[in-house]
Amino acid sequence: MRIREMEEKDNKTMEQIIKRSLESYDLNIPGTAYFDPQLGNLTEFYEQQSNAMYWVLVNEQGDAIGGVGIAPFAGLKETCELQKLYIAPEAQGMGLSKELMNVALDFAKKHYTYCYLETLEKLHVANLLYIKLGFQRLERPLDGSEHNAMDAWYIKKLS
C-alpha cells in the first residue's frame, strides 16, 4: 500500500467509499460530507484552492482504498481543515488512517499554524486517533463550519 496525490480517476471510487462509510453509520443525512456538492469531483475541488491537497491510499493494483484532504478553513489564514478521512472497510484496522493523517499534517505544517477538524462523537475510533495525534477537543465548532450535523470538534497547533 502507498499514499499518493489524488488523480481524476480516483474521484468516483472515493465518492463511493465516503458515501458507503457514512451510510454504514446512518450518516447519509444533510449536514455531513454525504451531501457536499464537490464529493464527486474532489480532484477539481482541491486543485482550485491554494494550500490544499487530497491524498489517496492505494492498494497493490493502484486502486484507491482511502483518502484524506487538507484545505483552508472558512477564510482563516492560519487555519486549515482536515477533511474527508475515509478508509474502505477491507483496509480498516491496519493503522492506515494514521498514515494518511501524518501525510496530511506534514503538508499542513508547511502552510498553516492550526489544523481543525469536525467529526461525530459516535465515531469512537476516529476520535481516539485524533486525540492520540495531539488534537484538542473544542466545546463548539469554529465559526464558518459547514457541517451542522457534527457534534465533536478538534484543533491542533502545528509546529
C-alpha positions as CSV (number, residue, x, y, z in Angstrom):
1,M,0.0,0.0,0.0
2,R,1.1,3.5,-0.7
3,I,-0.1,7.1,-0.4
4,R,-0.2,9.4,-3.4
5,E,-1.9,12.6,-4.5
6,M,-5.4,12.0,-5.8
7,E,-5.9,11.8,-9.5
8,E,-9.1,12.3,-11.5
9,K,-9.5,8.6,-12.0
10,D,-10.0,8.3,-8.2
11,N,-13.0,10.6,-7.9
12,K,-15.8,8.0,-8.2
13,T,-14.1,5.5,-6.1
14,M,-13.5,8.0,-3.2
15,E,-17.1,9.2,-3.6
16,Q,-18.3,5.6,-3.1
17,I,-16.0,4.9,-0.2
18,I,-17.2,8.1,1.6
19,K,-20.9,7.5,0.9
20,R,-20.8,3.8,1.9
21,S,-18.9,4.7,5.1
22,L,-21.4,7.4,6.1
23,E,-24.3,5.0,5.2
24,S,-22.9,2.4,7.5
25,Y,-23.2,4.8,10.4
26,D,-26.7,6.1,9.3
27,L,-25.0,9.4,8.5
28,N,-26.3,9.8,4.9
29,I,-28.0,12.9,6.2
30,P,-27.8,16.7,5.4
31,G,-25.0,18.4,7.3
32,T,-22.5,15.7,6.6
33,A,-20.0,15.2,3.7
34,Y,-22.6,12.9,2.1
35,F,-24.2,15.9,0.5
36,D,-21.1,18.0,-0.2
37,P,-21.5,19.3,-3.8
38,Q,-17.9,18.6,-4.6
39,L,-18.0,15.0,-3.4
40,G,-18.0,13.6,-7.0
41,N,-15.1,15.7,-8.1
42,L,-12.6,16.0,-5.3
43,T,-9.6,16.5,-7.5
44,E,-11.0,19.7,-9.0
45,F,-12.2,20.9,-5.6
46,Y,-8.7,20.7,-4.1
47,E,-6.9,21.9,-7.2
48,Q,-9.0,25.1,-7.2
49,Q,-7.8,26.1,-3.7
50,S,-4.4,27.3,-2.6
51,N,-2.5,25.3,0.0
52,A,-5.0,22.4,-0.4
53,M,-4.4,18.7,-1.3
54,Y,-6.2,15.4,-1.2
55,W,-4.3,12.1,-1.0
56,V,-5.4,8.6,-1.6
57,L,-4.2,5.3,-0.2
58,V,-3.9,2.8,-3.0
59,N,-3.6,-1.0,-2.9
60,E,-1.2,-3.1,-4.9
61,Q,-3.4,-2.8,-8.0
62,G,-3.3,1.0,-7.8
63,D,-6.9,1.3,-6.7
64,A,-7.9,4.0,-4.1
65,I,-9.0,2.4,-0.8
66,G,-9.0,5.5,1.3
67,G,-8.2,9.2,1.4
68,V,-7.8,12.4,3.3
69,G,-7.7,16.1,2.5
70,I,-6.3,19.4,3.8
71,A,-7.9,22.7,2.7
72,P,-8.2,26.3,4.1
73,F,-10.9,26.7,6.7
74,A,-13.5,29.4,6.3
75,G,-11.1,32.1,5.1
76,L,-8.9,31.9,8.3
77,K,-5.4,32.4,7.1
78,E,-3.6,30.4,9.7
79,T,-6.2,27.5,9.9
80,C,-6.7,24.5,7.7
81,E,-9.2,21.8,8.0
82,L,-8.5,18.1,7.9
83,Q,-11.3,16.8,5.6
84,K,-12.8,13.6,4.3
85,L,-10.7,11.0,6.1
86,Y,-12.3,7.7,5.0
87,I,-11.0,4.1,4.6
88,A,-12.7,1.3,2.7
89,P,-13.9,-1.4,5.1
90,E,-11.4,-4.0,3.9
91,A,-8.5,-1.7,4.8
92,Q,-9.7,-0.6,8.2
93,G,-8.0,-1.6,11.4
94,M,-4.5,-1.6,10.0
95,G,-3.3,1.8,11.1
96,L,-3.7,3.3,7.6
97,S,-5.8,6.3,8.9
98,K,-2.9,7.3,11.0
99,E,-0.5,7.1,8.0
100,L,-2.9,9.2,5.9
101,M,-3.2,11.8,8.7
102,N,0.6,12.0,9.1
103,V,1.0,12.8,5.4
104,A,-1.8,15.4,5.6
105,L,-0.4,17.0,8.8
106,D,3.1,17.2,7.3
107,F,1.7,19.2,4.4
108,A,-0.4,21.3,6.7
109,K,2.6,22.3,8.8
110,K,4.2,23.9,5.8
111,H,1.2,26.2,5.2
112,Y,-0.8,26.7,8.4
113,T,-0.5,27.2,12.2
114,Y,-3.6,25.3,13.2
115,C,-5.5,22.3,11.9
116,Y,-9.2,22.0,12.6
117,L,-11.5,19.0,12.1
118,E,-15.1,18.1,12.7
119,T,-16.5,14.6,13.4
120,L,-19.1,12.8,15.4
121,E,-18.9,11.6,18.9
122,K,-20.2,8.1,17.9
123,L,-17.1,7.6,15.7
124,H,-15.1,6.4,18.7
125,V,-12.1,5.0,16.9
126,A,-11.7,8.2,14.9
127,N,-11.9,10.4,18.0
128,L,-9.3,8.3,19.7
129,L,-6.9,8.7,16.8
130,Y,-7.4,12.5,16.7
131,I,-6.5,12.7,20.4
132,K,-3.6,10.4,20.0
133,L,-2.2,12.7,17.3
134,G,-2.4,15.7,19.5
135,F,-5.7,17.3,18.7
136,Q,-7.5,19.1,21.5
137,R,-11.3,18.9,21.8
138,L,-13.3,22.1,21.4
139,E,-16.6,22.8,23.1
140,R,-18.2,24.1,19.9
141,P,-17.3,24.4,16.2
142,L,-15.3,27.3,14.8
143,D,-17.2,30.0,13.1
144,G,-17.6,29.1,9.4
145,S,-18.4,25.4,9.9
146,E,-20.5,24.0,7.1
147,H,-21.3,20.5,8.5
148,N,-24.0,21.2,11.1
149,A,-24.6,17.5,11.9
150,M,-21.2,17.2,13.5
151,D,-21.0,17.1,17.3
152,A,-17.3,16.8,18.0
153,W,-14.7,19.4,17.1
154,Y,-10.9,19.4,17.4
155,I,-7.9,21.7,16.8
156,K,-4.2,21.0,16.7
157,K,-1.4,23.6,16.8
158,L,1.0,22.6,14.1
159,S,4.7,23.0,14.8
